[in-house]
Amino acid sequence: MDHYKAVCFDLDGTVYRGNEVIPEASALIQELQRNGIEPYYVTNNSSLTARQFQIKLLQMGIRTEPDQIMTSAIASAKYCKEQFEGASIMMIGEEGLEQALLSEGFQLTEQNPDVVVIGIDRSITYEKLAAASLAIRAGAHFLATNGDRAFPTERGLVPGNGSFVKLLESTTDRNAIYVGKPEPHMLHFIQQKGYRKDEMIMIGDNYETDIQAGIRFGIDTIHVEGGVTSLETVKKQTELPTYLYKSLADWK
């Protein structure tokens, strides 16, 4: 544990489930903080702002700062800043994505955009999808905060952002640029804060997103049981995480 300076936690399924904190994760975070390490929190959820995630974590007894939270919305805005600075952007999404784009100085538009960015939007309409489709067909760059096709709710699995992105890919015959996990962009932006890759580690319960993001970025990973991907499934993969634990209480 002492080797790492940037400890990156997935949130849902790793730090909490719904609105319930996972005790072993909370205890590990507190131990890291006692040792002078402020963890990072890396989530594909683009709907909330970093401040809103900070409040949610505080309600579970976890203290952090907005700068320690990396969402797919924040990463998408930073990616646009790197690749399309000065561009006008058409956005499908919620407050988290809107605030991230505005904070990077982008102008949001509903007509003739240079870039179309798609994040989860639970107020999605046919007209929004139609406008995005026409803009992409007209030549706008096509960016997706993440490719998660479904996400869990108290009612069960419901359509995620990736479902709408696939619809637009099918409609436009264009492939989106994906920013969220398993792509390594969020970890890239954390590294830019001043870390070497050998000082970083990614912790998560989902092999296909969390662990793959770490592997693709070239950093160590921890898979923790009890979430999306079972230990048996992980052991069958050709690329294994650095560590496999039943719970985060096992990491010393």
C-alpha positions as CSV (number, residue, x, y, z in Angstrom):
1,M,0.0,0.0,0.0
2,D,2.8,2.4,0.9
3,H,4.1,2.2,-2.7
4,Y,1.2,4.1,-4.3
5,K,0.6,7.9,-4.3
6,A,-2.4,8.0,-6.6
7,V,-5.0,5.4,-5.4
8,C,-8.0,5.5,-7.7
9,F,-11.3,4.0,-6.6
10,D,-14.3,3.2,-8.7
11,L,-17.4,4.4,-6.9
12,D,-20.6,2.4,-7.4
13,G,-19.9,-1.2,-6.4
14,T,-16.5,-0.5,-4.9
15,V,-16.9,2.4,-2.5
16,Y,-20.7,2.2,-2.2
17,R,-23.7,0.3,-3.4
18,G,-26.5,2.8,-4.2
19,N,-26.7,5.0,-1.1
20,E,-24.9,2.5,1.2
21,V,-21.2,2.8,1.9
22,I,-19.1,-0.4,1.8
23,P,-17.5,-0.6,5.2
24,E,-14.2,-2.1,4.0
25,A,-13.8,0.6,1.4
26,S,-14.5,3.3,3.9
27,A,-12.0,1.9,6.4
28,L,-9.3,1.7,3.7
29,I,-9.9,5.2,2.6
30,Q,-9.5,6.5,6.1
31,E,-6.3,4.5,6.5
32,L,-4.9,6.0,3.3
33,Q,-5.8,9.5,4.6
34,R,-4.1,8.9,7.9
35,N,-1.0,8.0,5.9
36,G,-1.2,11.2,3.9
37,I,-2.8,9.8,0.7
38,E,-5.9,11.4,-0.6
39,P,-7.6,8.9,-2.9
40,Y,-9.1,9.7,-6.3
41,Y,-12.6,8.6,-7.3
42,V,-13.1,7.6,-10.9
43,T,-16.6,7.1,-12.2
44,N,-18.4,6.7,-15.6
45,N,-21.4,8.5,-14.2
46,S,-21.6,11.8,-16.1
47,S,-24.8,13.1,-14.5
48,L,-23.5,14.6,-11.3
49,T,-20.9,17.4,-10.7
50,A,-17.8,16.7,-8.7
51,R,-19.3,18.8,-5.9
52,Q,-22.5,16.6,-5.9
53,F,-20.3,13.5,-5.6
54,Q,-18.4,15.2,-2.8
55,I,-21.7,15.7,-0.9
56,K,-22.8,12.1,-1.6
57,L,-19.5,10.7,-0.2
58,L,-19.7,13.1,2.8
59,Q,-23.1,11.7,3.6
60,M,-21.5,8.3,3.8
61,G,-18.7,9.6,6.1
62,I,-16.1,9.9,3.4
63,R,-14.4,13.3,3.2
64,T,-12.8,14.4,0.0
65,E,-12.4,17.5,-2.3
66,P,-13.9,18.0,-5.8
67,D,-10.4,17.9,-7.3
68,Q,-10.1,14.3,-6.2
69,I,-13.2,13.3,-8.2
70,M,-12.8,12.4,-11.9
71,T,-16.1,11.7,-13.7
72,S,-16.5,10.8,-17.4
73,A,-18.1,14.3,-17.8
74,I,-15.0,16.0,-16.5
75,A,-12.7,13.8,-18.6
76,S,-14.8,14.5,-21.7
77,A,-14.6,18.2,-21.2
78,K,-10.8,17.9,-20.7
79,Y,-10.5,15.8,-23.8
80,C,-12.4,18.4,-25.8
81,K,-10.0,21.0,-24.4
82,E,-7.0,19.0,-25.5
83,Q,-8.4,18.1,-28.9
84,F,-11.0,20.7,-29.9
85,E,-10.2,23.9,-28.1
86,G,-12.4,26.8,-29.2
87,A,-15.0,24.4,-30.7
88,S,-18.7,24.9,-30.3
89,I,-20.4,21.9,-28.7
90,M,-23.9,20.3,-28.9
91,M,-24.5,18.4,-25.7
92,I,-26.9,15.6,-24.7
93,G,-26.6,15.2,-21.0
94,E,-27.3,16.4,-17.5
95,E,-25.9,18.9,-15.1
96,G,-22.6,17.1,-14.6
97,L,-21.7,17.3,-18.2
98,E,-23.0,20.8,-18.8
99,Q,-21.0,22.2,-15.9
100,A,-17.8,20.4,-16.9
101,L,-18.0,21.7,-20.5
102,L,-18.8,25.3,-19.3
103,S,-15.9,25.2,-16.8
104,E,-13.5,24.4,-19.6
105,G,-14.8,27.5,-21.5
106,F,-16.8,25.9,-24.2
107,Q,-19.8,27.5,-25.9
108,L,-22.8,25.2,-26.0
109,T,-25.0,25.4,-29.1
110,E,-28.1,23.7,-30.6
111,Q,-27.1,24.4,-34.2
112,N,-24.1,23.7,-36.4
113,P,-21.7,22.4,-33.7
114,D,-18.1,21.4,-34.2
115,V,-18.5,18.6,-31.7
116,V,-21.4,16.5,-30.4
117,V,-20.9,15.1,-26.8
118,I,-23.3,12.5,-25.5
119,G,-23.8,11.8,-21.8
120,I,-26.6,10.1,-19.9
121,D,-29.8,12.1,-20.2
122,R,-32.8,10.8,-18.4
123,S,-34.9,13.5,-20.2
124,I,-33.9,12.2,-23.6
125,T,-36.3,13.0,-26.5
126,Y,-36.5,12.0,-30.1
127,E,-35.8,15.6,-31.1
128,K,-32.5,15.6,-29.1
129,L,-31.4,12.4,-30.8
130,A,-32.5,13.7,-34.2
131,A,-30.5,17.0,-33.8
132,A,-27.4,15.1,-32.7
133,S,-27.7,12.7,-35.6
134,L,-28.0,15.5,-38.2
135,A,-25.0,17.3,-36.7
136,I,-22.8,14.2,-36.7
137,R,-23.9,13.5,-40.3
138,A,-23.0,17.1,-41.2
139,G,-19.4,16.5,-40.0
140,A,-19.3,17.2,-36.2
141,H,-16.9,15.2,-34.1
142,F,-18.8,12.5,-32.1
143,L,-17.8,12.0,-28.5
144,A,-19.4,9.8,-25.8
145,T,-18.8,10.2,-22.1
146,N,-19.0,6.4,-21.7
147,G,-20.3,3.3,-23.3
148,D,-22.2,1.7,-20.4
149,R,-25.3,0.3,-22.1
150,A,-27.3,-0.3,-18.9
151,F,-27.1,0.8,-15.3
152,P,-28.7,-0.6,-12.1
153,T,-31.6,1.1,-10.3
154,E,-34.0,-0.1,-7.6
155,R,-36.3,-1.2,-10.5
156,G,-33.5,-3.2,-12.2
157,L,-31.3,-2.5,-15.2
158,V,-32.3,0.5,-17.3
159,P,-30.8,2.0,-20.5
160,G,-27.5,3.6,-20.0
161,N,-25.6,6.2,-22.1
162,G,-24.1,3.5,-24.3
163,S,-27.5,2.5,-25.5
164,F,-28.2,5.9,-26.9
165,V,-24.7,6.2,-28.4
166,K,-25.2,2.9,-30.2
167,L,-28.4,4.2,-31.6
168,L,-26.6,7.3,-33.0
169,E,-23.7,5.2,-34.3
170,S,-26.3,3.1,-36.2
171,T,-28.1,6.2,-37.5
172,T,-25.0,8.1,-38.6
173,D,-22.7,5.3,-39.7
174,R,-20.0,6.9,-37.4
175,N,-18.2,5.5,-34.4
176,A,-18.1,7.6,-31.3
177,I,-14.9,8.4,-29.4
178,Y,-15.4,7.0,-26.0
179,V,-13.8,8.7,-23.0
180,G,-14.9,6.8,-19.9
181,K,-13.7,3.4,-18.6
182,P,-12.4,1.1,-20.1
183,E,-10.7,3.8,-22.1
184,P,-7.7,5.2,-20.1
185,H,-8.5,8.9,-20.5
186,M,-9.6,9.6,-16.9
187,L,-6.5,8.0,-15.5
188,H,-4.4,10.0,-18.0
189,F,-5.9,13.2,-16.6
190,I,-5.2,12.1,-13.0
191,Q,-1.6,11.3,-14.0
192,Q,-1.2,14.9,-15.3
193,K,-1.5,16.1,-11.7
194,G,2.1,14.9,-11.2
195,Y,2.4,11.1,-10.8
196,R,4.4,8.4,-12.4
197,K,2.5,5.3,-13.7
198,D,4.2,3.1,-11.2
199,E,2.8,5.3,-8.4
200,M,-0.8,4.7,-9.5
201,I,-3.3,1.9,-8.9
202,M,-6.9,1.5,-10.1
203,I,-9.4,-0.3,-7.8
204,G,-12.7,-1.7,-9.0
205,D,-15.3,-4.4,-9.0
206,N,-15.9,-4.4,-12.8
207,Y,-13.3,-6.2,-14.9
208,E,-14.6,-4.9,-18.2
209,T,-14.4,-1.2,-17.2
210,D,-12.3,-0.5,-14.0
211,I,-9.6,-3.2,-14.4
212,Q,-9.4,-2.8,-18.2
213,A,-8.9,1.0,-17.8
214,G,-6.0,0.3,-15.5
215,I,-4.5,-2.4,-17.8
216,R,-4.8,-0.2,-20.9
217,F,-3.2,2.7,-19.1
218,G,-0.4,0.5,-17.9
219,I,-0.8,0.8,-14.1
220,D,-1.4,-1.7,-11.3
221,T,-5.0,-2.8,-10.6
222,I,-7.0,-4.4,-7.8
223,H,-10.2,-6.3,-8.5
224,V,-12.4,-6.6,-5.5
225,E,-15.2,-9.2,-5.3
226,G,-18.8,-8.6,-4.5
227,G,-19.7,-6.3,-7.4
228,V,-20.2,-6.7,-11.2
229,T,-17.5,-9.3,-12.1
230,S,-17.1,-12.6,-10.1
231,L,-13.6,-13.9,-9.1
232,E,-14.2,-16.9,-11.3
233,T,-14.8,-14.8,-14.3
234,V,-11.8,-12.6,-13.7
235,K,-9.5,-15.7,-13.4
236,K,-10.5,-16.8,-16.9
237,Q,-9.3,-13.5,-18.5
238,T,-6.0,-13.5,-20.4
239,E,-5.0,-10.2,-18.7
240,L,-5.3,-10.5,-15.0
241,P,-5.4,-7.7,-12.4
242,T,-2.3,-7.1,-10.3
243,Y,-4.2,-8.1,-7.2
244,L,-7.5,-10.0,-6.5
245,Y,-9.2,-9.6,-3.1
246,K,-12.4,-10.8,-1.6
247,S,-12.7,-7.4,0.1
248,L,-10.6,-4.3,0.4
249,A,-9.9,-5.3,4.0
250,D,-7.3,-7.7,2.5
251,W,-5.1,-5.0,1.1
252,K,-2.3,-4.2,3.5
